[in-house]
Amino acid sequence: PAYLDLRSVDSAASRTFLVALVPARTPEAANSAADRFTTLDEGSWQGIETTRGQFHDVVMFRAHGARGTVRHRDWTVDAATWSITHEGPTIAQVSGHGLTTMTQGDRVLVRADRPVSLIARYQAGSVNVTCAAREATTLTLAVGGIASRVQIDGRVAAARTDRARQSMTIDLPAGRHELRIG
């Protein structure tokens, strides 16, 4: 069982709470995992960072009043929320809500003409993406050079591959979609 009791002397409008569920077999294991969380408060972004075994996670939320494309370390993102998971040095997963741009250094991971919400899971030889767009958009994704075939909702789709940038671009219809790239 779990109990959540949040209290503040400040008004709720002036407070931000992030609740992280940390499943574990024992309270000690859950506390150990929770102790590895680091709070990030970097002006335009607020969030957490943690390590889970070989995985390193960053989860960020746009600070109240922040607008436009904003940097965090070597990341440049314009989403309302976003996350990145590394498995060792390799990107395992990226996500964003209301996203049109996500770059790391000069590498484009996501670019869209219209806002999209997505989660992309990178595995050996494939990328699986769940995404939603209110309007049709052109979507570019980093694929690590593995874009030999693209499916949208189980149907083969046309894609434009940029081998130099290891990315592919598709015309994404409005709505919720499952993309399989590999």
Steps between C-alpha positions, in 0.01 A plus 500: 500500500601859442383831640557838350463804721618827342470821694624852453443828678515667156206502263481209256540743208851593620619142558612224268498136605661211318396158621723213394373146541791274587386137486717261698469174690582657836474844660880504531544439127246773418676745734838412347366572150334825615827613659661502151259768373651844446279806466575722200395865507670680216294809426278401211502127591418316821522126544690203630798288409570147620694183429341155494770238451638560149223754422530877551177704484430872472136617523434871444200731526483850359505756782200729536532790258787351295444518125663391175794271444709464815834335581587252775867400489559392137126451433283755321127428530173687454257251661276549802658185650773269378717212610806309390623159612852379429612141532868556556606743225212403268162675482233246596193725503388859437162657561339840473160664526418788265840454335629650176877497567733276702872515431808383685791718398467521122317164469126522428306233687150632425375778274139564397322779314209481747504392867505127567499292815707186477705232665773333293661178623832412340603134480764317300389534137170678562318801640141477625312827534160576646397849396208736474455816297194724489595606147682320221873573517835414349689303766876442501647245743855391576519131416869416526522393136235226527214646295470226238124465550235720661150397602224727625227305678621176339506638143822561309554875460723713282796654679786725401831385647795726576789255543748775593282612793372147571141621492179439311209728418138397452173677437304425816121526479303662782399263781661230713743263326741214556819524295739209451833586345761240419 
